[in-house]
Amino acid sequence: MAGKFSFLLAGALFFAVAVLAQERHYIRKDGQIVLTQTGASHFAQLPLRCAAKEWPYKTGITFGDSSLITAPKNYHPAFFGCFDWHSSVHGHWMLVRLLKSFPGLPEANQIRGLFNAHFTAANIQQELRLFRSKDNKSFERTYGWAWLLQLQDELLSWNDADARKWSDALQPLASELSKLTVTYLSKLVYPIRVGEHTNLAFGLSMMYDYASHQNDTALSRAIREAAMRFYYKDENCPFGWEPGGSDFLSPCLEEADLMRKILPATTYTGWLKKFMPRLFDKRLDIKPGEVRDRTDGKLVHLDGLNLSRAWCLKGIAAATKNDRLLQLANQHLEAALPQIASGNYEGEHWLASFAVYALVSK
């Protein structure tokens, strides 16, 4: 009996130490979960391990001839790592955000060295050529475009000499994607309501941050008009149908989060009560998505869903002064944060970006 008790005590102590080690990555402050520098360092190491890792790689380009039958690094000299183009882009975004928030980050010199190597005028011009080819104008639309503009917005809002150099190099690509978005929205007849990359509300929400912060009036106008055209009359979003088996975005919550940015505060609450009335139920319960196999690149999407739900719920909670939604956001964060560094590349190459975005979003 004593031996059994000792075993249980040792197990309990091990669990307590593990929990404390995890909690050092984030703390609770004013009802919110906040990233610590220890956590920032932990997250930074994940994209740093893959930002220059060429293989495995999943390309999404269209081959119009044999000129692109070459290593992806030759046509993506800036964003060739971390499995695919968009994951590389938002991995770079995360590194910028972490270094801005924690200037004393142990990985600071390594991050700056990576950006100096990747963000050169020549590299970005090479990246730009792909989007200007007739076969690849829609490459990474709109998910990758949104993260690229979010990255540029982060750089442009940073009073740092290196950041100014990197943003100067990146601006031609950001401007091109802004123009492509305006053109695309002028032709799009129906919204795209899915739980993965092409979800339109997610893309518009991220791009709207860039457009409004950087005074890109053509883009902000196009996004506002599209949001009103596609979403303003929506009612009773079928949230009970979510999530899908490989979702990492919530169609209902992403739309609600976008409209929070588009509509005046006085109008937003009334719109939301028609669109998602259940959000105003004080007994509302939203269970985090469950992942049973983190080696499966599609099933692990549900860890990302928990993080993206968290940032949507945080934003909606702030706009509507709804403490229950903030509690649910924290529950989703707590379900997902321990899974970021699972040891499986299928999730590690991208989930840290989602975690940081969820933790720093307001």
C-alpha positions in Angstrom: 0.0 0.0 0.0 2.9 2.4 0.9 4.5 1.6 -2.5 1.3 2.4 -4.3 0.9 5.6 -2.4 4.5 6.6 -3.3 3.8 5.9 -6.9 0.6 8.0 -6.9 2.4 10.8 -5.1 5.3 10.8 -7.6 2.8 10.8 -10.4 0.9 13.7 -8.9 4.2 15.7 -8.4 5.2 15.0 -12.0 1.9 16.2 -13.2 2.1 19.4 -11.1 5.6 20.1 -12.4 4.4 19.6 -15.9 1.5 22.0 -15.4 3.7 24.6 -13.8 6.2 24.4 -16.7 3.4 24.9 -19.2 1.8 27.8 -17.2 5.1 29.7 -17.3 4.4 30.1 -21.0 1.4 32.2 -20.2 -0.3 33.8 -17.3 -3.7 35.1 -16.4 -4.1 38.8 -16.2 -7.4 40.8 -16.0 -9.3 37.7 -17.0 -7.2 37.1 -20.1 -4.5 34.6 -20.9 -1.3 36.5 -21.6 1.9 35.2 -23.2 5.2 35.4 -21.2 8.7 35.8 -22.6 9.3 32.2 -21.8 6.3 31.3 -23.9 7.4 33.7 -26.6 10.8 32.0 -26.8 9.1 28.6 -26.9 6.9 29.6 -29.8 9.7 31.4 -31.7 11.7 28.3 -31.9 9.1 26.4 -33.9 9.2 28.6 -37.1 12.9 29.2 -36.7 13.3 25.4 -37.0 11.4 25.3 -40.3 11.8 28.7 -41.9 14.8 27.4 -43.9 13.6 23.8 -44.1 13.0 23.0 -47.7 11.5 19.6 -47.4 8.8 18.3 -47.0 7.0 20.9 -49.1 3.5 21.2 -50.4 3.3 23.4 -53.4 0.1 25.0 -54.7 1.3 26.5 -57.9 0.0 25.8 -61.4 2.6 24.7 -63.9 2.0 26.4 -67.2 5.3 25.1 -68.6 8.5 23.5 -67.4 10.1 26.8 -66.1 8.8 26.1 -62.5 9.9 22.5 -62.4 12.6 23.3 -59.9 13.1 23.4 -56.1 10.4 25.7 -54.5 13.2 27.8 -53.0 14.0 29.0 -56.5 10.5 30.6 -57.0 9.9 31.2 -53.3 13.2 32.5 -52.0 11.6 34.3 -49.1 8.9 31.9 -48.1 10.1 28.4 -49.0 10.1 26.8 -45.5 7.6 25.4 -43.1 5.9 23.0 -45.5 3.9 25.5 -47.6 3.9 29.2 -48.6 1.2 30.5 -46.3 2.7 28.7 -43.2 6.0 30.3 -44.0 4.4 33.7 -44.3 2.5 33.5 -41.0 5.6 32.0 -39.3 7.5 35.2 -40.3 4.6 37.3 -39.0 4.7 35.6 -35.7 8.5 36.2 -35.3 8.0 39.9 -36.0 5.2 40.1 -33.5 7.2 38.3 -30.8 10.3 40.4 -31.3 8.2 43.6 -31.1 6.5 42.4 -28.0 9.6 41.0 -26.3 12.8 42.8 -27.5 14.9 40.8 -25.1 13.9 37.5 -26.7 16.9 35.1 -26.7 16.3 34.3 -30.3 16.4 38.0 -31.4 19.7 37.8 -33.3 18.6 34.6 -35.1 15.3 36.2 -36.1 17.0 39.3 -37.5 19.5 37.1 -39.4 16.7 35.1 -40.9 14.9 38.2 -42.1 18.0 39.8 -43.5 18.5 36.7 -45.6 14.9 36.3 -46.7 13.6 39.9 -47.0 15.8 41.4 -49.8 14.5 43.3 -52.8 15.7 40.6 -55.2 13.9 37.8 -53.2 10.6 39.7 -53.1 10.8 40.5 -56.8 11.2 36.8 -57.4 8.2 36.0 -55.2 6.2 38.7 -57.1 6.9 37.2 -60.5 4.7 34.2 -59.6 1.7 36.3 -58.8 2.1 38.2 -62.0 2.1 35.0 -64.2 -1.2 34.3 -65.9 -1.4 30.8 -64.3 -0.9 31.8 -60.7 -2.7 35.1 -60.1 -5.0 33.2 -57.6 -2.2 31.4 -55.8 -2.9 31.5 -52.1 -6.1 33.5 -52.5 -7.2 34.7 -50.0 -5.6 33.0 -47.0 -1.9 33.5 -47.9 -2.7 37.0 -49.1 -4.2 37.9 -45.8 -1.2 36.7 -43.8 1.2 38.5 -46.1 -0.7 41.8 -45.5 -0.8 41.1 -41.8 2.9 40.6 -41.9 3.5 43.9 -43.7 1.2 45.7 -41.3 3.2 44.4 -38.4 6.5 45.6 -40.0 5.1 49.0 -40.9 3.8 49.6 -37.4 7.2 48.9 -35.8 9.7 51.7 -35.1 12.8 49.7 -35.9 15.5 50.3 -38.5 15.6 46.7 -39.7 11.8 46.5 -39.9 11.8 49.6 -42.2 14.3 47.9 -44.4 12.3 44.6 -44.5 9.0 46.4 -45.1 10.5 48.4 -48.0 11.5 45.1 -49.6 8.1 43.5 -49.0 5.9 46.5 -50.1 5.8 45.6 -53.8 4.3 42.2 -53.0 1.9 43.7 -50.5 0.7 46.3 -53.0 0.2 43.6 -55.7 -1.9 41.5 -53.4 -3.9 44.5 -52.4 -4.7 45.2 -56.0 -5.5 41.5 -56.7 -7.9 41.5 -53.8 -9.8 44.6 -55.0 -10.1 43.0 -58.5 -11.2 39.7 -57.1 -13.9 41.1 -54.8 -15.3 43.1 -57.8 -15.9 39.8 -59.6 -17.0 37.6 -56.7 -20.7 36.9 -56.7 -21.1 34.7 -53.6 -19.2 34.5 -50.3 -17.0 31.4 -49.5 -18.3 29.9 -46.2 -15.9 27.1 -45.4 -13.8 26.1 -42.4 -10.4 26.0 -44.1 -8.1 28.3 -46.1 -10.5 29.9 -48.6 -12.9 31.2 -45.9 -13.6 34.7 -47.2 -14.5 36.3 -43.9 -11.2 35.3 -42.3 -9.2 36.7 -45.2 -11.2 40.0 -45.3 -10.8 40.4 -41.6 -7.0 40.2 -41.6 -6.7 42.3 -44.8 -8.9 44.9 -43.3 -6.4 45.4 -40.5 -3.7 46.3 -43.0 -6.0 48.4 -45.2 -7.3 50.5 -42.3 -3.9 50.9 -40.5 -2.0 51.7 -43.6 -4.6 53.9 -45.3 -5.1 51.7 -48.3 -8.4 53.2 -49.1 -9.1 51.2 -52.2 -8.7 47.9 -50.3 -10.6 49.0 -47.2 -13.5 50.3 -49.4 -13.6 47.0 -51.4 -13.6 45.0 -48.2 -16.4 47.0 -46.5 -18.5 46.8 -49.6 -18.0 43.1 -50.0 -18.7 42.5 -46.3 -22.0 44.4 -46.4 -23.0 42.7 -49.7 -22.3 39.2 -48.5 -23.0 39.3 -44.8 -25.1 42.2 -43.6 -28.5 40.4 -44.2 -27.4 37.1 -42.7 -29.4 35.6 -39.9 -29.3 32.5 -37.7 -25.9 31.2 -38.7 -26.0 27.3 -38.2 -23.3 27.1 -35.6 -24.7 23.8 -34.5 -23.3 22.3 -37.7 -19.8 23.2 -36.7 -17.1 22.0 -36.6 -16.4 20.0 -39.8 -13.9 17.2 -39.4 -10.9 19.2 -40.8 -11.9 22.8 -39.9 -9.4 25.2 -38.5 -11.8 28.2 -38.9 -15.3 28.7 -37.7 -17.4 30.1 -40.6 -20.0 31.6 -38.2 -17.4 33.2 -35.8 -15.1 34.4 -38.5 -18.0 36.3 -40.1 -19.1 37.7 -36.7 -15.5 38.8 -36.1 -15.2 40.5 -39.5 -18.5 42.4 -39.0 -17.3 43.6 -35.6 -14.6 45.6 -37.5 -16.9 46.7 -40.3 -20.1 47.9 -38.5 -20.4 50.8 -36.1 -20.5 49.6 -32.5 -24.1 50.8 -32.2 -25.1 48.7 -35.1 -23.0 45.6 -34.4 -24.8 44.2 -31.4 -28.2 44.4 -33.1 -26.8 42.6 -36.2 -25.1 39.9 -34.0 -28.3 39.2 -32.1 -29.9 38.3 -35.4 -26.9 36.5 -36.8 -25.9 34.4 -33.8 -28.5 34.9 -31.0 -27.1 32.0 -29.0 -24.0 34.1 -28.2 -26.2 36.1 -25.8 -27.3 33.1 -23.8 -25.4 33.3 -20.4 -25.5 29.5 -20.2 -23.9 29.1 -23.6 -21.4 26.2 -23.8 -19.1 25.7 -26.8 -16.9 22.6 -26.5 -13.4 22.7 -27.9 -12.7 20.6 -31.0 -11.2 17.2 -30.3 -8.1 15.8 -32.1 -7.5 12.0 -31.9 -4.4 11.9 -34.2 -1.9 14.7 -34.3 0.1 13.0 -37.0 -2.7 13.5 -39.4 -2.3 16.9 -41.1 -6.0 17.3 -41.6 -7.3 16.1 -38.2 -4.8 18.3 -36.4 -6.6 21.3 -37.9 -9.0 21.1 -35.0 -6.2 22.4 -32.7 -6.1 25.4 -34.9 -9.9 25.7 -34.8 -9.7 26.1 -31.0 -7.2 28.9 -31.4 -9.1 30.7 -34.1 -12.3 30.4 -32.2 -10.5 31.9 -29.2 -9.5 35.1 -31.0 -12.9 35.5 -32.5 -14.6 35.0 -29.2 -12.2 37.5 -27.5 -13.0 40.2 -30.1 -16.7 39.6 -29.9 -16.6 39.6 -26.1 -14.8 42.9 -26.1 -17.3 44.5 -28.5 -20.4 43.2 -26.7 -19.1 43.3 -23.1 -19.9 39.6 -22.8 -17.8 37.9 -20.1 -19.2 34.5 -20.9 -17.6 34.7 -24.4 -14.3 35.6 -22.8 -14.5 32.5 -20.6 -15.2 30.3 -23.6 -12.2 31.9 -25.4 -10.0 31.0 -22.5 -11.3 27.5 -22.4 -10.4 27.0 -26.0 -7.0 28.5 -25.5 -6.3 26.2 -22.6 -7.4 23.2 -24.6 -5.0 24.1 -27.5 -1.9 25.7 -26.0 -0.4 22.5 -24.6 -0.7 20.9 -28.0 1.4 23.4 -30.0 4.7 21.6 -29.6 3.4 18.0 -30.0 6.5 16.8 -31.7 4.5 16.3 -34.9 5.5 18.5 -37.9 1.9 18.3 -39.2 0.9 20.8 -36.5 4.1 22.4 -35.3 4.9 24.1 -38.6 1.8 26.4 -38.3 0.0 26.2 -34.9 2.4 28.5 -33.0 1.3 31.3 -35.3 -2.3 30.7 -34.5 -1.5 30.6 -30.8 0.4 33.9 -30.8 -2.4 35.5 -32.8 -5.0 34.3 -30.4 -3.0 35.5 -27.4 -2.2 39.0 -28.7 -5.4 39.7 -30.5 -7.8 42.2 -28.9 
